[in-house]
Amino acid sequence: MTNGKLRYAGSVGAGFKMSDLRDLKALLDYLRVYKPVIPIKTNRKNLIYTKPAVYAEIQYRGWTVDKKLRHPSFKGLRDPGEI
């Protein structure tokens, strides 16, 4: 978050188990929207956007110069009551 607003910080492609992927896919399909809820600059195709309704715990090593996560790894979904 920057100045109280959500900000894109990169994507995570490591740390998932197959069971995590199945469960997460079903959840994200349910939360799908057709436009991003935050401004995002990308030339990537076939992106799927969702409502920001769940929290993931992500381990990372630092930040890049363009303010993206360095070496992010998925650790699991957090219980919203813990936040």
Protein Blocks (a to p, Z undefined) as FASTA:
>chain_A
ZZhiacdebjcfehiafklmmmmmmmmmmmpcfbdfbdcddfbehiacdddfbccddddf
bdcfkopaehiacfbdcdfklZZ
